Amino acid sequence: MGLLEHFQMLARYNRTANVRLFDACAALPEEDLRLTRQTSFGSIHGILNHVLLGDRIWMARFQGGGAVTPPLNTILYEEFEALRGARKEQDAEIVAFFDEATSAVFARAISYVNNQGRLYTEQPEVAMAHFFNHQTHHRGQIHTLLSLGGAKSPSLDLHRIINP
């Protein structure tokens, strides 16, 4: 499997993992989604918004934009179902982007200013690996928060999703 095929696999995995995670979160009362916790971005709802924001930032960068980073704690959607719908749309865009990509996607370095005003230039392979790792990292946080709250956490294992 080449690098592009690997990222295509991760895009499909990401889509399914997000469906499973959002289904589990939908079973929670709204107050549990917004409960302030000692975690990044303050709540499950905050983390879900952050991951979507991060995906939008990185996808813009992969497509030649996204030079400036907005505040990473931005709440894009206050309502859970609107957030869920936006997540599905974003995941479809991610899958389409990687399915349509060619090796030329690795030819252009990605430059941007991070949320602290520092200029970075990344190699696309590293940025894309980070993109998928970032999603997995935060899904793991939510998975733990679901478990700690007594909710059923879904299986998010890569090999169980791509080879059910």
Backbone hydrogen bonds, N-H to C=O, Kabsch-Sander energy under -0.5 kcal/mol:
donor,donor_aa,acceptor,acceptor_aa,energy
6,H,2,G,-2.2
7,F,3,L,-2.3
8,Q,4,L,-2.1
9,M,5,E,-2.2
10,L,6,H,-2.3
11,A,7,F,-2.1
12,R,8,Q,-1.8
13,Y,9,M,-2.6
14,N,10,L,-3.0
15,R,11,A,-1.9
16,T,12,R,-2.0
17,A,13,Y,-3.1
18,N,14,N,-2.4
19,V,15,R,-1.9
20,R,16,T,-2.4
21,L,17,A,-2.5
22,F,18,N,-2.9
23,D,19,V,-2.4
24,A,20,R,-2.0
25,C,21,L,-2.5
26,A,22,F,-2.4
27,A,23,D,-0.8
27,A,24,A,-0.7
28,L,25,C,-1.7
32,D,29,P,-1.2
33,L,29,P,-1.4
34,R,30,E,-1.5
35,L,31,E,-0.6
37,R,42,G,-2.8
39,T,37,R,-2.1
42,G,39,T,-1.8
43,S,41,F,-0.8
45,H,33,L,-2.8
47,I,43,S,-2.4
48,L,44,I,-2.7
49,N,45,H,-2.1
50,H,46,G,-2.3
51,V,47,I,-2.6
52,L,48,L,-1.8
53,L,49,N,-2.7
54,G,50,H,-3.1
55,D,51,V,-2.5
56,R,52,L,-2.3
57,I,53,L,-2.6
58,W,54,G,-2.7
59,M,55,D,-2.7
60,A,56,R,-2.1
61,R,57,I,-1.9
62,F,58,W,-2.7
63,Q,59,M,-1.3
64,G,61,R,-1.7
65,G,60,A,-3.5
69,T,113,V,-1.3
74,T,71,P,-1.4
76,L,74,T,-0.8
83,L,79,E,-2.1
84,R,80,F,-2.9
85,G,81,E,-2.2
86,A,82,A,-2.3
87,R,83,L,-2.4
88,K,84,R,-2.1
89,E,85,G,-2.1
90,Q,86,A,-2.7
91,D,87,R,-2.6
92,A,88,K,-2.0
93,E,89,E,-2.1
94,I,90,Q,-2.4
95,V,91,D,-2.4
96,A,92,A,-2.4
97,F,93,E,-2.7
98,F,94,I,-2.3
99,D,95,V,-2.6
100,E,96,A,-2.2
101,A,97,F,-1.0
105,V,102,T,-2.2
106,F,103,S,-1.8
107,A,104,A,-1.9
109,A,107,A,-0.5
110,I,122,E,-3.0
111,S,109,A,-0.6
112,Y,120,Y,-2.3
113,V,67,A,-3.4
114,N,112,Y,-0.5
114,N,118,R,-2.8
117,G,114,N,-2.0
120,Y,112,Y,-3.1
122,E,110,I,-3.2
126,V,123,Q,-0.5
127,A,123,Q,-2.5
128,M,124,P,-2.7
129,A,125,E,-1.9
130,H,126,V,-2.6
131,F,127,A,-2.4
132,F,128,M,-1.8
133,N,129,A,-2.3
134,H,130,H,-3.3
135,Q,131,F,-1.4
136,T,132,F,-2.0
137,H,133,N,-2.8
138,H,134,H,-2.1
139,R,135,Q,-2.5
140,G,136,T,-2.2
141,Q,137,H,-1.4
142,I,138,H,-2.2
143,H,139,R,-2.6
144,T,140,G,-2.1
145,L,141,Q,-2.4
146,L,142,I,-2.7
147,S,143,H,-2.1
148,L,144,T,-2.9
149,G,145,L,-1.6
150,G,147,S,-1.6
151,A,146,L,-2.5
153,S,151,A,-0.6
160,R,157,D,-0.7
161,I,157,D,-1.5
161,I,158,L,-0.6
162,I,158,L,-2.7
163,N,159,H,-0.9
